[in-house]
C-alpha cells in the first residue's frame, strides 16, 4: 500500500511516517519505550518527532528536559515544537505546566479535541518519523487519533502477566479495526538479570510473548529487562539510549527501531508480499500467495487447526477440541485480514476467535514448502 496523503492537516505534510506506541494498561513502560525508540531512530540519522498524547498523565516533560520550554505560535497559527536530544517534542504538559502538579480535569470529548489539536496544530516540519506515545486504553482518545491521522503502524508494549496479555489483544484488535498493522510487540519488565551470576529471573512470570507469537504470528517481538537504570535515567530527563547508547539494553531499542523501520518500509511498498485467505462457498479455503500460487485447505481442517484459547490449552498446548466434536460441514462465514500477518475467521458453528498467522498456515498446510 502507498502512504496516504496528509493534506487534511498541512502541519503533517512533511511527516513521512507515523508510528504509534501503545499499551492497554498503564505502568508498563510505554513512554520509556517510545522515547528510547525515537532516540534510536534518530541515531540512525532519521529526523524524528515525539508527540505525548496522554492528556491525563503526560510523561514527556519528565523523560526529556528541553532547555527552552516556552511555546511560540507561528503566523499560520501553528505551535512550534520544543527540541532536545535531536528530537522535536510536544506534550500537553508543556502547554499547561500546572497539569504537571495535578491531574488534568477534562471531560472525554474535550480531551479528544485537545489531543487532535496537539497532533495537527504543531509545526512538525520535515520528519522521517513522528512517534505518538498513545495514552493507555482503547477508548475515544485512541480511536480519535487512529481515525484522524495517517498512522502507518503500531508498536505495542506489554508485560509478562496474563492480565497484560488479555489487554494487549484488545489493543491489537483496535488497531486492526482501523487498518493499522502492529509491526512489533515489546514485553517490558520481562526478566531481572542477576548482576553477579547473569541468571535471568522471571519475576512476573513468562509465556505471554510466546502466546502472542503463536496466536498472531508476530515476527518481531522483544524482551526488555527490569532494569532500575531505565526508570532512573527517565526520571533524570536523560533516557538510556541518550545516556548510554552502547549499553546492551540500549541495543535492544536499536533492534526495535530497526525492525519497525524495515517493516514499515515493506508495508509502504505497493506489494508487501502478504498472502490472502479466502473461501469459495461449497469448496475449499484458499491461501493465495502474491506470486499467484494457491494452496487449498479443507474448511474442516482449518477449523480444527484453530489455536485460540478455547481450542488449545494456553498452558499445556493440549488440544481441547476433538475432531469428533466438530461439525464435519463447518465453513467460514467471514474472513478478515489481521494486519499484514494473519487472518481472522468466523465460523458457521458460531466460533468467533480463530486467528490464523500466515506463517502458521504455510507451515501446516503448504506441503510444497
N, C-alpha and C positions, 0 to 999 in steps of 0.2 A: 504494500500500500504506500501511497505517497503522503507526505505530511500535509495536513490541512492548512490552508492559509489562515492567518490570524488577523485578517483585515477588519474584523468586527472591533478589534481593540488595537489601535495603532501603536500603543505602547509595547505591544508584543511582536511587532513586525520584525524586529531584529533578533528575536529569540528563535534559535534553530531547533531546540529540543526541550521538552518539559518533562521532568521526571518527578513523580510523586513518591515520597517516602511516608509510609502509612503503617498504622497498627490499630487494632480494635480495642486494645487495653492501654491505659496509661501506665507509666512507670516501667516500660520495657526497654528503654534506651533508644527510642525512635529518634529523638532530636540529636542525640550524640551520634547516632549512625548517619543522620542526614548531613550534619556539619562536617564530619570526618570524611564522608564520601565526596562531598563537594570539594573539600581541600585536596583529596586525592585526584579528582578530575582536573582541578586547577594545576596540580603539579605535573600533569601530562601536557601542559601547555594550552589547555582549553580555557575559554572565558566563561566564568561561572557566577551565577547569582543565586541567592538563597532567600526564599520567602517563608517566613514563620507565619503560618496560617492559623495558629492557635490563639484565639482572642482571649479565652478564659485564663490560660496559663502560658503565656509566651516564654520560650526558653532562650531564644537567640540573644537577647541582651545580656544574659548571663554567660553564655558559651563564647561570645566574641565581644571584645571591647573596643569599638572604634574610638579613635582619638577625638573626633568631632561627631557629636550626636544631634546637632541642630539640623532640623529638616528644612529644606527650601523647596519652593514651588516654582516651576518654570512658567514662562509666559503662556504656554499652552495649558496650564493648569495641572501638569504632571508633577508628582513628588520625585525629587532627586534621591536615589538610594544612597545609603551610607556605604562606606568602603573600609575594609580591614582584611589583612592577611591575603590580599589579592582577590577578594570576593566582593561583589555588590550585595548589599544586605537590606532587608526591610522586615519590620516587625511592628505589631501594634504596641508593643512595649516601649518603642521609641516615639510613637505618635502620642501616646498617653502615658507619660512617665509615672503618674500617680498609680496606674494599674500595677506597677511593679511592687507596690506596698500593700496591695489588697486584691481581692478577686474582682474581675470585671462583672458589673451587674447590667446585663443586657438580655433582652428577650431574643428568642430564636430568630425571627425574621430580621431583626436589626443586626444580629451577628452575621447572618448570611450576607447582608448588604455590605457590612464593613469588610468582610473577607473578600468579597467580589471587588470592591474598590481598591483594596490593598494589592490585589493581583493585576488589576487592569489600569490603575491610575498612577503607576510608578514608571518613571522613565528608565527602563532597563537598558536601553541602547542595544548594542550588538553583543549577544551572548551565544555561546555554543550550548550552554545548559542553564535552565532555570530549575533549581531544585525546590520543590514545595514540601515543606515539613507540615504534613497534614495533622490536624488535631485528632486525638483518638476517637474511634467510633465509626459508625456508618450512617449518620443522620443527615439532616438537612444541609449542614455546612459542607460535608464531604460531597454530597450529591450536587450542590451548587457549583463547587469547584470542578468536578468531573464533567458536568454538563456544559459549563460556560467556557472552559479553557481547552485548548487543543493539546491535552496531555498525551504524551506518546507512550508512556509505560509507567509501571509502579514497582517499587521495591517494598516488600512487606517485612516488618520486624516483629518478632515474637520471642517467646521464652520457652524453656523445655516443658513447662507444666501442661497437663492435659487441658486445663481450662483455657490456656492461651491458644492451644491448638483449635479448640472449638471456635474461638473468636476469630482466629486468623482465617478460617474457612469463610466466615461471613465477609471478611474484607476482600478475599479473592473473588467471591461471588458478586460483591458490589462492583468491583472494577470490571468484571466480565460483563455485567449488565449494561454498562456504558461503553463497552468495547475498548477498554484499556487493558492491555495484556500485562500480567505480572511477569517480570523478567528475572527476579531474584528474590529469594527468601533468606533473611538473616535471623539466625537463632542467637539472641543475645544472652549473656549470663549462662552460657551453655555448660561451662565447667570452671572449676577453680584448679589452677595448676600449682602444685606444691613447689615452693622455691628451692627446697633442698634436694628432693628426690625426683622432681619433674612429673610425678604422677598426676593424672587428671582425675579430679573428684567431681562426680556429677551430683552436686548438692541438690539441685531442683529436679532430679530425675532425668530420664532420657527417652528418646523414641519419637518425640513429636516431629522432629525434622524428617526422620525416615518415613513417617506416615504421610507427610505432605508429598514427599518424592513418590511414594507408592500410589497415592490416590490421584495426584495431579500431574505427575511426570515432570516436575521441575528439573531442569538440567543444572541450574546454578543455585546452590544452597551453601550457606556459610555458617560456621560456628565462631562466635566471639566469646572470649573467656570473661569470667567475673574478675575484673582487674581494677583494684582501687585507683590506679593511676588514671583511668578513663574518667571517673567522676571528679577526681581531684583536678585534673587538667581542665575539664569543662568548667568547674566552679571558679577557677582562676582566670578564665577567659582566654585560655591558650590550649585548644583541642590537641589531642595526642599527635595527630598527623602533622600539625604545625610545630609542636614542641619537640617531638622525637620521630622524625619522618622515617628513620631507618629501623625503628623498633619492630620486632616480629608482629606485634598487634597492629601497628600501623600498616604493615604489609598486607594484612587481611583486608583493610579498607581499600588499598590499591587494587586488590583482586576483585572486590565488589564493583569498584568503579570500572575496571577494565571489562569485566563480563557484561555489566549493564550497558556500557557504551557499545560493545560489539553486538549485543542482542538488539539494541535499538536501531543501530545502523542496518542490521539484517532486516528488521521489520519495516524500515522505511524504504527498502528496495521494492520495486514493482512486483517481484516474485520472490517472496521469502522462502519458498520451498516447503510449504506446510501441506500435509496430506488433508484429505477431507473424508468424512464418514457419512454415508447416505444409505437409504433403504428404498427399494422398489417394492411396492405392495405385492404380496404373494410370492416374492422372490427372496434372494439373499441380501444381506447388507453388503455394502461395497466400500472398501478402503482404497481410495484413489490417490495415487502419488502425483506430484507435479509433472512428472515425465509422461503421464498418461497410463501408467501401469495400474491395473486393478486387481485387488485381492478380494475374493468373495468370502463372506463369513456367514454361516447359517445363523438366523436370529436366535435360536435356542442356545447355541454355543456362546454367542456374545452375551446373552443374558446370564448364563451360568458363569461366565468369566468375570462378572462384576466383583469388584474388590472393596465395596463400601463396607462400613462397619456392621451393617445388618447381614451381609453375606459372608464376610470373613472376619474372624476374631482379630481385633487390632492388637491384642496382647500375645496370642499364641500362633496366629496365622492359620488356625484351623478353619476349614470350610464349614460354615454354619448352615448353608442352604444345600440340600441334597438334590441330585438330578431328578429323582422320582417325585419331588415336591413341586417341581415347576410345571407350568402348563406347556406341553410339547408344542403348542401352536402359538406361543408367545411371540409378539412382534413389537417393534418400536412404533410409538405414536408421535414422537417428536425427537429430532436430533439437532442439537445446537453446538456450535464451536465454543470451547472454553479457552479464551486467549488464543495463543498460537501453538498450544502444546497438548490439547486434549479435546474430547467431545463429550457432551452430556446427553444422556439418553433417557427418555421417559418411556415406560413400557405399558403394554396392554393389560398386564396384571397389576397395574397401579403402583409398581415400584418406580420411585422417582429420583433415586440418588445415585444412579450409575454414572460415574465419570471415568472415561477410558483415555489414559495418556496414549498418544500415537506411538510412542516408543514401545509401550506395553503391547499394543495391538500388533505391531510389526514383529516383536519377539515371539508372540504366542501363535499368530496365525499366518505370517508370511513365510512359508517354507522355502521360498526362493532365496531368502537372505542367509 
